[in-house]
Amino acid sequence: MAARKKEAGKSVVERLKGISWKVLVLSLIIVYLAALIGSLFTSSSVKSEWYQQIKPGITPPSYIFPIVWNILFFLIALSLYFAWTNSRNKSDRKKIAGVFAANLMLNVLWSALFFGMKNPLAGFIDIILLWLSIIFMIAATWKISRASAYLLIPYFLWVSFAAVLNYLAIS
């Protein structure tokens, strides 16, 4: 409680000085690099005849996806930042690096499998692993920074919905 009051009394400039800008920028670069790689498989395929034929009826309009994903990638980057800067030791940082790296690789892989290879079944297997990796991310960050863990909940919910869409695309 006292820490919150102390933080509330600081000016904006004082709060900005407390930010590790190098770590924040690096977190944003890492996460958005994964987003960029994934988009290479996705962007040209969402309007393809193949996708239009398998797209479930409950799929939101196409313009929603880049908006939602950009918000989610920003939240993931913030989560990485808070987990990294609040890690107490090298072991915590290794764990954070590992779970975030695995998650981002699975995220990119889903785009490659589902859209790049046009293989919804392989994509579904990957999205289940992606979903589990988000649970691991939340568990790993919870012990270090609750804010970091909370920032991942929208990602978990969206990937849960995406898994339903993926499943329906197989049927």
N, C-alpha and C positions, 0 to 999 in steps of 0.2 A: 504494500500500500504506500509506504513512504517513497519507494522508487518511482511509483506512478506520479505522485505529487511533485517529486523533484523533476521528472521528465516534463510534466505539464508546465512547470515554471520556466522552462528553457525557451529561448527565442528560436525562430525557424532557422536562423543562421547557425546557432549552437547545435541544433538537431542535425542539420546537414553536415556539420563537421564530424559528427559521430558515424557517418555512413562510410563504409569501406567501398569507395567508388570502384576500385580495381576489381574487387570480388563481384560487385553488382553488375558491372559491365561485362565481365567474363561470364557470369551466370546467364545474362541475356544473350550473349553471343552463342554460347553452347546450346541453349534451348532453341533459339531461333534458327541456328544452323541445322538442327535436326528437323525443324519445321520446314525449312527450305528444301532439304533433301526429300522429305516425304511428299511435298507438294509437286515435285518433279514427276512423280508417279500418278498423282491424283488429278491435277488441274486439267489435263487434256482428256482424261477419261470420264469425268462426271457428265459430260454432254454426249458421250458416245452412245451409239445405238445399243451396244452390249449392256451398258449400265442402265439405260432407260428401260430395257426389257426385264431386268432382274430387280430393279429398285422397288422396295416395298411401298405400299400405299401410304403408310404412316411417316414416310420420309419427309422431313421439313424441306421448304424451298431451298434451292441450291445456294442462294445468297446468304443464308443463315450460317452455313458451315465455316466460311472464312472468318466471319465475325466471332463466332463462338470459339473457334480454335485459336485465334489471336489472343482473345481474352484468357483462355486456358493456358496458352504458352507463357503469357506474361505472369500468370499466377504460379506456374511451375518454376519459372526463373526466380521469382520472389521467394518461393519456398526453398529452393536450392540456396539462395543467398542467406536467408535466415538460419537455415540448418548449418551451413558452412561457418558463418560468422559466430554462431553460438556453440559450435563444437568445442569441447574442452580439451581434446587431445587428438593425436594423429590417428588413433584407432577409430574414433568417431568420424573423422574426415574421410578415412578410407571407406568406411561403411556407407557414408552419404554418397561419395563418388561412385561407389559400386552400384547402389540401388538406382541412382538417377541415370547412370550410364546404361544399365540394363533396360530400364524403362524407356529411355529415348531410342535405344536400338530396336526394341520391340515395337515402338510407335512407328518408326520408319519402315520396319519390316512389314507391318500390317499394310501400309500403303503399297509397298512393292508386291506383296502377295495378292491382295484383293484387287487393286486397280492395275498394277503393272503386269501381273501374270494372269489377271482375270480369273482368280481362283478363290471364290468365296469360302470354300471349305477350309483351305489352308489359312485364309484370313481369319476364319472363326477360331481355329486352334490358336493362332497367334493372339487374337484379341482376348481370349481367356487367360493366356499367359500375361498379357499386358495388364489386364484387370487385376490379376494376382500381384503383379509387380507394383501396382498403385497401392494395394493394401500393405505390401512390404515397405513402400516409401512412407506411408502414413505412420506405420509402427516405428520405423527407424527415426523419423523426424520427431515423433511425439516425445521421445525421451530427451531430445535436445532442445526443441523449440515447439511449443504447442501452436504458435502462430503458423509456423512452417507446415505443420500437419493439417491445420484447418484450411490452409490455402489449397490443399490438394483435394478436398471434398468435392468441389464442382467438377474437377477432372474425373474423379471416380464415378460421379453420377452420369456425366456425359458419356464416358466409355461404357458404362452399364447400358445406356440407351443405344449406343452404337453397336454393342454386342447383340442386342435384340434385332436391330436392323440387319446386321450381318447374318444372323440366324435365319431371318425371314427371306433373305436373298438366296439362301441355299435351297429353301423349300420350293 
